[in-house]
């Protein structure tokens, strides 16, 4: 019952925020600090390696946040967040999430493959200058949208590199 009320509250706040979101101007500087949002812990090392090899980003300038289902057995970590870290009206409960959202990243890449209200809220609240992700999730969230039915990270990286080069961001 409470989870249903909480998710409806978060959805209502998300809809309100997405409607309020206006056009923003982007910095003309190069991309240096990158944030990555995932929904699969197994992809962390693969994504980090791909970004470090295919882009001029240093591994220490890439922050990763992974959504996972809440389990009492899991140790709390700054790299993960669960549904317990968000409260009613999309309020952020953990300092880890607050820091991730407030940090001024040059680019946020959302690699999530399924539409997830919680990762969408984090993407929406993020202060990142540019946001990129798959079109099938919610393209209102992103500045750079890549359509790929297979949700392939390599395709997203390839298209992202092409557009960042055109925009003189890398």
N, C-alpha and C positions, 0 to 999 in steps of 0.2 A: 504494500500500500504506500509506504513512504517513498520507495524507489520510483513508483509511478508518478507520485506527486512531484518528486524532485526532478524527474526527467521532463515532465510537462512544464515545470517552472523554468528549467534550463532552456527548453525549446522556445518558450515564449520570449525569454530574454534574448536568445539568439536571433529570433525573427525581428525583434525590435532593433537590435544592434545592426543587423544586416541592412535593414531598411534605412537606418540613420546614416549608414556609412556613405560618405561622399567621395568625390574625386580628390586625390591627394597628389601633391607634387613630389617628384622623386629627386633624390640627390643626384648630382652628376658625377659623383666620385666612383672609383673602382670598387668592386666587390671584394671585401677582405674577410669580414666576419659572417659566417654562415650558420644558420640553424636548420636542423633536420628533424622532421617529425615522422615517426614510424609507428606501425601497429604490430610489428613482428620483431622480437628480440634477436632472432637468428640472422636478420639482415644487417645488423649494426656494423659489423666488421667489413662486410662486402660493400656496403654503401660508403663507408669511410674510405676504403681503399680506392673505390671508383672515383670518388670526388677528388682525392689527393692525386691520383694518376691522370685524370682527364681534365682537371681544372687547375689553375694556378693557386689553389688554396692549400694552406698548411693544415696539418691534422689538428694542431693545437688551436686553430681559429675556427674549428667546426664543433658546434655544440649539438648533441643528440638528445632527444627526448622521445621515449618509447611509451606508448600506451599498452597496458596489459590489464587483464581482468584482476580484480582484487582477490587475494588469497591470504589467509592468516599465516600461511607457511612462508610466504615470500618476505625477504628482508627489505626494509625501506631503503631506497637508493635514490640519489639525485638524478639518475638517468631514466627513471621510470615514473609514471604517474598512473593512477587508477581512478575509477569513478568516485572513490572516497575523497579524492583531493579537490573535487568540485562540490560546492554547496548549492543551496537554493539560489535561484536567479543568477546562475553561472558565477557565483562568487568563488574566488580561488582560496582554498584553505591552506595549502602548503606553501612555504617560503620558496621552495624549489620552483613551483609553477609561477609564482609572482615574479621571481627573478628572470625566468625564461621569457615571460610575456613583456616585461619592462625593458629588457636588454635591447639596445639599438643594433640589431643585426642588419647587415646590408642585404641579405637574402635569406628567405625562409623557403625550404623545399619540403612539401608535404608528400611523402611517399605512400600514404595510406591507400589501400586498395578497395576498401569498402567505406561507404558513407557512415561516419561515426560522429554523432552529435558532439561528443567530448573533444575529439581532435579538431573538429570544425570550430568549436568555440575557442580553443587555444590558438588556432590559425587566425581567427577573426580578431582576437584581443591582442595578438602580437604586434609589437611596434616595429617590425621589420620593414625596411624600405621597399623591397620587392618581395612578392610572394609567388611561388610557382607550385603547380600541382596538376593532377589529372582532371580533365573536364567532366568526367562522369560523376565526380564527387559533389561539388557545388562550385561552379565556375565563378560565382559572384565573389568568392573569397580571394581570387588570385589575380595578379597582374599579368602573369604568363601562364597560359592554360595549354596543356598538351592533351590531345585526344588519342588514346590508345586503348583499344578494347581489351588487350591482354594485360594492361597495367604493368608494363615492362619498365623497370627502372632504367635500363640502358637506353630505351627510346626517350624517356623523359630527360635523361642526362644529355643525350645527343641534341635534342631540340633546344634544351635550355642553353647549352653551349653556343648553338647557332644564334639564338636571340640575344644572349648576353654579349656576344661578339659584335653583332649589329648595333647594339645600344652602347658600345664602347665601355662595357662594365668589366670586361676581363681582358 
